[in-house]
Amino acid sequence: MKVALISHLFPTELHPIQGKFIKDQAELIQSSDATTNVSVFVLTPTPIPFTKRAVESKSTFETSGDLPERVHYLSIPKKKLPFITQFSLVKIFKRILKDQSFDLIHVHFLYPGGLVLPLLKKRGVKTAITIHGGDWYRIIHLPFFKRMVEKALTSADQIFVVGPQLKKDISIYFPALSFKIFQINNFIDEKIYTLPSKSDKIQAKERMGWDVDKKHFLCIANNRPEKGLDILSNAFSDKNSQFEDIKVHIVGNMNDSFKEFEFPFIPCFDIHPAMPPSKLIDYYYAADAYIFPSRKEGFGLSLIEATATGLPVVATPAGIASDFVSDKTGILCSDFAPSTLRDSISKLEQTLTTYDSEEIRALTIKNFGSQAFLSKLITRYKNIIYD
């Protein structure tokens, strides 16, 4: 089976976190069967020379296998004039398809990758597209995009989504396409996100310089509206709330390009910059619980990373949380109100010792382990290719 993955994200030396799940999927599929061959095409806008983007576009890919092929295309910033982007990508992939053939091409993200799906359909190539959430919610209401998205999704043989709410939202928008929408959740790298022992947790707290007498709640999120950091902030800034024994650690991008609001001074908050998984694991190990305050998520990978390390969670009903969070894994909020989140955090703080970290991890691996993901994906691939 010869498969090609198309994505505009892939980890590089400059950005080792960006698109890591694409790298992980490519390597997992490649290792699934000796007869399976995977090619990866990374879509990269043609940069203006000597700019920051020009440097980024030449950064070496982080991969243990064959290097992905970088595909440069014309793009107008801020998704303006998407027809130019589509024309450029179509021209490039016409050349690629002259020299190479694939049993299936799997496109990740509606934009820009999804723009080549009509061409692939014309060429008789079997295709699938994975929609991750942000790519749907950020572009579906933009000028020109509804028609382009509809053409792209109509052209795909199957549509994969990473969470239940996303499947529902796309089906409502395009009901005629609901028959070919399938939920395939992202997977966790269980070799990285492991269950720490009690001594591992103590040592992690000591390495981080965290007060061992406090309960440490972790939240990994960029400061964007959909991530709900303002909900979390408002939950703790309420004058009537008392969290004297809690410390909240927020890890993520807080720079100007991400900033949605300024954090008010909250004594129990510590803000940490975004970091790669190799460094992030110490935060999961040192934490006692995880907070997931999102308004909207395609999936919610950080929540699954947290539960893979045995952490109980407090989660708003976004992404996979609605399906996965139960009385065995934590507390699912009934809504997105700061008061509801505050009460749930307070309840979790009081019941932390009642959760079984081994059971939390086992449930996570059963539902979101690499083999669970691979089984679903290969089944879908074969269904597309041999149908």
C-alpha positions as CSV (number, residue, x, y, z in Angstrom):
1,M,0.0,0.0,0.0
2,K,1.5,3.3,-1.1
3,V,0.2,6.3,0.9
4,A,1.0,10.0,0.8
5,L,0.3,12.4,3.6
6,I,-0.1,16.1,2.8
7,S,0.2,18.7,5.6
8,H,1.4,22.2,6.1
9,L,2.6,21.3,9.6
10,F,5.6,19.1,10.4
11,P,8.2,19.4,13.2
12,T,11.5,21.2,12.4
13,E,14.6,22.1,14.4
14,L,13.2,25.6,14.9
15,H,9.7,24.4,15.8
16,P,9.9,20.8,17.2
17,I,6.4,20.8,18.5
18,Q,4.6,22.0,15.4
19,G,2.8,19.2,13.7
20,K,4.4,16.5,15.7
21,F,1.3,14.4,15.4
22,I,1.8,14.3,11.6
23,K,5.3,12.9,12.1
24,D,4.0,10.4,14.6
25,Q,1.2,9.2,12.3
26,A,3.5,8.9,9.3
27,E,6.0,6.8,11.3
28,L,3.2,4.7,12.9
29,I,1.7,3.9,9.5
30,Q,5.1,3.2,8.0
31,S,5.8,0.7,10.8
32,S,2.4,-1.0,10.5
33,D,3.3,-3.3,7.6
34,A,6.5,-4.0,5.6
35,T,4.5,-3.5,2.4
36,T,3.3,-0.1,3.4
37,N,5.2,2.9,2.0
38,V,4.5,6.4,3.3
39,S,5.5,9.7,1.5
40,V,5.0,13.1,3.3
41,F,4.5,16.4,1.5
42,V,4.9,19.5,3.7
43,L,3.2,22.5,2.1
44,T,5.3,25.7,2.7
45,P,4.4,29.2,1.4
46,T,7.1,30.7,-0.8
47,P,8.7,33.3,1.5
48,I,10.1,36.7,0.9
49,P,13.9,36.4,1.0
50,F,15.7,37.4,4.2
51,T,12.5,37.3,6.3
52,K,11.8,35.2,9.4
53,R,9.5,33.0,7.3
54,A,12.4,32.5,4.8
55,V,14.6,31.1,7.7
56,E,11.7,29.0,9.0
57,S,11.1,27.5,5.5
58,K,14.6,26.1,5.4
59,S,14.7,24.7,8.9
60,T,15.6,21.0,8.9
61,F,12.8,18.5,9.5
62,E,12.8,16.5,12.7
63,T,12.4,12.8,11.6
64,S,13.9,9.5,12.2
65,G,12.9,8.2,8.7
66,D,13.1,9.6,5.2
67,L,12.9,13.4,4.9
68,P,9.5,14.7,3.9
69,E,9.4,16.6,0.6
70,R,8.9,20.4,1.1
71,V,6.4,21.8,-1.4
72,H,6.6,25.6,-1.9
73,Y,3.5,27.3,-3.1
74,L,2.2,30.9,-3.6
75,S,0.1,32.2,-0.8
76,I,-1.3,35.6,0.2
77,P,-1.1,36.2,4.0
78,K,-4.1,35.9,6.2
79,K,-5.9,33.5,3.8
80,K,-6.7,36.2,1.4
81,L,-7.3,35.3,-2.3
82,P,-7.4,31.5,-1.6
83,F,-7.9,31.0,-5.3
84,I,-4.3,31.9,-5.9
85,T,-3.2,29.4,-3.3
86,Q,-5.4,26.7,-4.9
87,F,-4.1,27.4,-8.4
88,S,-0.5,27.2,-7.2
89,L,-1.0,23.9,-5.4
90,V,-2.9,22.3,-8.2
91,K,-0.1,23.2,-10.6
92,I,2.5,21.6,-8.3
93,F,0.6,18.4,-7.7
94,K,-0.1,17.9,-11.4
95,R,3.7,17.7,-11.7
96,I,4.0,15.4,-8.7
97,L,1.3,13.0,-10.0
98,K,3.1,12.7,-13.4
99,D,6.1,11.1,-11.6
100,Q,4.5,9.3,-8.8
101,S,1.4,7.2,-8.1
102,F,-0.3,6.5,-4.8
103,D,-3.0,4.1,-3.6
104,L,-4.3,6.8,-1.4
105,I,-3.6,10.4,-0.6
106,H,-4.5,11.5,2.9
107,V,-4.7,15.3,3.3
108,H,-4.5,16.9,6.7
109,F,-6.4,20.3,7.3
110,L,-8.9,22.0,5.1
111,Y,-6.5,24.8,4.3
112,P,-4.3,24.8,2.3
113,G,-4.1,21.0,1.7
114,G,-7.8,20.5,1.1
115,L,-7.7,22.8,-1.9
116,V,-6.0,20.0,-4.0
117,L,-8.8,17.5,-3.4
118,P,-10.9,18.4,-6.5
119,L,-7.8,17.9,-8.7
120,L,-7.1,14.5,-7.1
121,K,-10.7,13.4,-7.7
122,K,-10.4,14.4,-11.4
123,R,-7.2,12.3,-11.6
124,G,-9.0,9.3,-10.1
125,V,-6.9,9.3,-6.9
126,K,-8.4,7.8,-3.8
127,T,-8.4,10.4,-1.0
128,A,-9.2,11.1,2.6
129,I,-9.0,14.3,4.6
130,T,-8.6,14.8,8.3
131,I,-10.3,17.9,9.8
132,H,-8.7,18.8,13.1
133,G,-11.0,21.5,14.4
134,G,-9.3,24.8,14.2
135,D,-9.1,24.5,10.4
136,W,-12.9,24.1,10.3
137,Y,-14.0,26.7,12.8
138,R,-11.6,29.4,11.6
139,I,-12.4,29.3,7.9
140,I,-15.9,28.1,7.3
141,H,-17.4,31.5,7.8
142,L,-14.7,33.4,5.8
143,P,-15.6,35.0,2.4
144,F,-15.2,32.5,-0.5
145,F,-14.5,29.6,1.7
146,K,-17.8,27.9,2.1
147,R,-18.0,27.0,-1.5
148,M,-14.3,25.9,-1.6
149,V,-14.8,23.8,1.5
150,E,-17.9,22.1,0.1
151,K,-16.1,21.3,-3.2
152,A,-13.1,19.9,-1.2
153,L,-15.2,17.7,1.1
154,T,-17.4,16.5,-1.8
155,S,-14.3,15.4,-3.6
156,A,-12.9,13.4,-0.7
157,D,-13.7,9.7,-0.6
158,Q,-13.9,9.8,3.2
159,I,-13.7,12.6,5.8
160,F,-12.0,11.9,9.1
161,V,-12.7,14.1,12.2
162,V,-10.9,14.0,15.5
163,G,-13.8,14.5,17.8
164,P,-17.6,14.1,18.2
165,Q,-18.6,17.8,18.3
166,L,-16.7,18.4,15.0
167,K,-18.5,15.5,13.3
168,K,-21.8,16.9,14.5
169,D,-21.0,20.5,13.4
170,I,-19.8,19.4,9.9
171,S,-22.9,17.2,9.4
172,I,-25.2,20.0,10.3
173,Y,-23.4,22.4,7.8
174,F,-23.2,19.8,5.0
175,P,-25.9,17.1,5.8
176,A,-25.4,15.5,2.4
177,L,-21.9,14.5,3.4
178,S,-22.6,13.0,6.8
179,F,-22.5,9.4,5.4
180,K,-18.8,9.6,4.7
181,I,-17.7,11.4,8.0
182,F,-15.9,9.1,10.4
183,Q,-14.4,9.9,13.8
184,I,-10.8,8.8,14.2
185,N,-9.4,10.3,17.4
186,N,-5.8,11.4,17.7
187,F,-3.5,9.0,19.5
188,I,-1.2,9.3,22.5
189,D,2.5,8.4,22.3
190,E,2.4,6.0,25.3
191,K,6.2,5.6,25.2
192,I,6.6,9.3,26.1
193,Y,3.6,9.9,28.3
194,T,4.1,7.2,30.9
195,L,2.7,6.7,34.5
196,P,5.1,8.1,37.1
197,S,5.7,6.4,40.4
198,K,5.2,8.3,43.7
199,S,8.9,9.0,43.9
200,D,8.9,10.1,40.3
201,K,6.3,12.7,41.1
202,I,8.1,14.0,44.2
203,Q,11.4,14.2,42.2
204,A,9.6,16.1,39.4
205,K,8.2,18.6,41.9
206,E,11.7,19.1,43.4
207,R,13.3,19.6,39.9
208,M,10.6,22.2,39.1
209,G,11.0,23.9,42.5
210,W,7.3,23.4,43.3
211,D,6.0,23.5,46.8
212,V,5.3,19.9,47.8
213,D,2.7,21.1,50.4
214,K,0.5,22.5,47.7
215,K,-1.8,20.8,45.1
216,H,-0.6,21.6,41.6
217,F,-3.1,21.9,38.8
218,L,-1.8,22.1,35.2
219,C,-3.3,23.7,32.1
220,I,-1.6,23.6,28.7
221,A,-3.1,26.2,26.3
222,N,-2.3,29.1,24.1
223,N,-3.9,32.4,24.9
224,R,-6.6,32.2,22.3
225,P,-10.4,32.6,22.7
226,E,-11.2,29.0,22.0
227,K,-8.8,27.7,24.7
228,G,-10.8,29.4,27.5
229,L,-8.0,30.8,29.6
230,D,-10.3,33.7,30.4
231,I,-12.8,31.2,31.8
232,L,-10.0,29.8,34.0
233,S,-8.9,33.2,35.0
234,N,-12.4,34.4,36.0
235,A,-12.9,31.2,38.0
236,F,-10.0,32.1,40.2
237,S,-10.4,35.8,40.3
238,D,-13.8,35.6,42.0
239,K,-13.4,37.3,45.4
240,N,-15.6,34.6,47.0
241,S,-13.3,31.8,45.8
242,Q,-10.6,30.5,48.1
243,F,-7.9,28.3,46.7
244,E,-5.2,28.7,49.3
245,D,-3.7,25.2,48.8
246,I,-3.8,25.2,45.0
247,K,-1.1,26.4,42.5
248,V,-2.2,26.6,38.8
249,H,0.5,26.2,36.2
250,I,-0.4,27.5,32.7
251,V,1.9,26.4,29.9
252,G,1.6,27.9,26.4
253,N,2.2,30.8,24.0
254,M,1.3,34.1,25.5
255,N,3.1,36.4,23.0
256,D,1.3,39.1,21.0
257,S,0.3,36.9,18.1
258,F,-1.7,34.6,20.5
259,K,-2.7,37.1,23.2
260,E,-6.4,37.5,23.7
261,F,-6.4,39.2,27.2
262,E,-4.0,40.2,29.9
263,F,-4.0,37.9,32.9
264,P,-5.1,39.8,36.0
265,F,-2.8,39.3,39.0
266,I,-3.8,36.0,40.5
267,P,-1.4,34.8,43.2
268,C,-1.9,31.1,42.6
269,F,-1.1,31.3,38.8
270,D,2.3,30.6,37.4
271,I,2.8,31.2,33.6
272,H,5.3,29.1,31.7
273,P,6.3,29.3,28.0
274,A,5.4,26.6,25.4
275,M,7.9,23.7,25.3
276,P,8.5,20.4,23.5
277,P,7.2,17.1,24.9
278,S,10.6,16.1,26.2
279,K,10.4,19.1,28.7
280,L,6.6,19.0,29.1
281,I,6.6,15.6,30.6
282,D,8.1,17.0,33.9
283,Y,5.0,19.2,34.2
284,Y,2.7,16.3,33.8
285,Y,4.7,14.3,36.4
286,A,4.8,17.1,38.9
287,A,1.1,18.0,38.6
288,D,-1.6,16.5,40.7
289,A,-4.5,17.3,38.4
290,Y,-5.2,18.8,35.0
291,I,-7.6,21.6,34.0
292,F,-9.1,21.7,30.5
293,P,-11.1,25.0,30.1
294,S,-11.6,25.1,26.3
295,R,-14.7,26.6,24.6
296,K,-14.1,24.7,21.4
297,E,-11.7,21.9,20.4
298,G,-11.5,19.5,17.5
299,F,-10.0,16.9,19.9
300,G,-8.0,18.1,22.9
301,L,-4.7,16.3,22.9
302,S,-3.3,17.8,26.1
303,L,-6.2,16.4,28.1
304,I,-5.3,12.9,26.8
305,E,-1.6,13.4,27.5
306,A,-2.5,14.3,31.0
307,T,-4.7,11.2,31.6
308,A,-2.0,9.0,30.0
309,T,0.2,10.1,32.9
310,G,-2.6,9.2,35.4
311,L,-3.8,12.7,36.2
312,P,-7.5,13.3,37.0
313,V,-9.0,16.2,35.1
314,V,-11.6,19.0,35.3
315,A,-12.9,19.7,31.8
316,T,-15.4,21.8,30.1
317,P,-17.7,20.0,27.6
318,A,-15.4,20.6,24.5
319,G,-13.7,18.2,22.1
320,I,-13.2,14.7,23.3
321,A,-13.9,15.6,27.0
322,S,-17.6,15.2,26.5
323,D,-17.1,11.5,25.5
324,F,-14.1,10.6,27.7
325,V,-14.3,12.4,31.1
326,S,-16.3,10.4,33.6
327,D,-16.3,9.8,37.3
328,K,-13.4,7.4,36.8
329,T,-11.2,10.1,35.1
330,G,-12.3,13.3,36.7
331,I,-15.1,15.9,36.5
332,L,-16.9,17.1,33.4
333,C,-18.4,20.6,33.7
334,S,-22.0,21.0,32.6
335,D,-21.3,24.3,30.9
336,F,-18.6,26.9,30.2
337,A,-19.4,29.3,33.1
338,P,-16.4,30.3,35.3
339,S,-18.5,29.5,38.4
340,T,-19.1,25.9,37.2
341,L,-15.4,25.5,36.5
342,R,-14.5,26.9,39.9
343,D,-16.9,24.6,41.8
344,S,-15.6,21.6,39.8
345,I,-12.0,22.4,40.6
346,S,-12.9,22.8,44.3
347,K,-14.6,19.4,44.2
348,L,-11.7,17.7,42.5
349,E,-9.3,19.2,45.0
350,Q,-11.2,17.6,47.8
351,T,-11.5,14.2,46.1
352,L,-8.0,13.8,44.5
353,T,-7.0,10.8,46.6
354,T,-10.1,8.8,45.4
355,Y,-8.9,8.6,41.8
356,D,-6.9,5.6,40.6
357,S,-4.1,6.8,38.3
358,E,-3.5,3.3,36.9
359,E,-7.1,3.0,35.9
360,I,-7.1,6.5,34.3
361,R,-4.1,5.6,32.2
362,A,-5.5,2.2,31.2
363,L,-8.7,3.8,30.0
364,T,-6.7,6.4,28.0
365,I,-4.5,3.8,26.3
366,K,-7.5,1.6,25.5
367,N,-9.3,4.5,23.8
368,F,-6.4,6.6,22.5
369,G,-3.3,4.4,22.3
370,S,-1.4,4.1,19.1
371,Q,-2.7,0.6,18.2
372,A,-6.3,1.7,18.7
373,F,-5.7,4.6,16.3
374,L,-3.8,2.5,13.8
375,S,-6.5,-0.2,13.7
376,K,-9.2,2.4,12.9
377,L,-7.1,4.2,10.3
378,I,-5.9,1.2,8.4
379,T,-9.5,-0.2,8.3
380,R,-10.6,3.2,6.8
381,Y,-7.7,3.2,4.3
382,K,-8.6,-0.3,3.1
383,N,-12.2,0.5,2.8
384,I,-11.4,3.5,0.6
385,I,-8.8,1.7,-1.6
386,Y,-10.7,-1.6,-2.1
387,D,-14.3,-0.4,-2.1
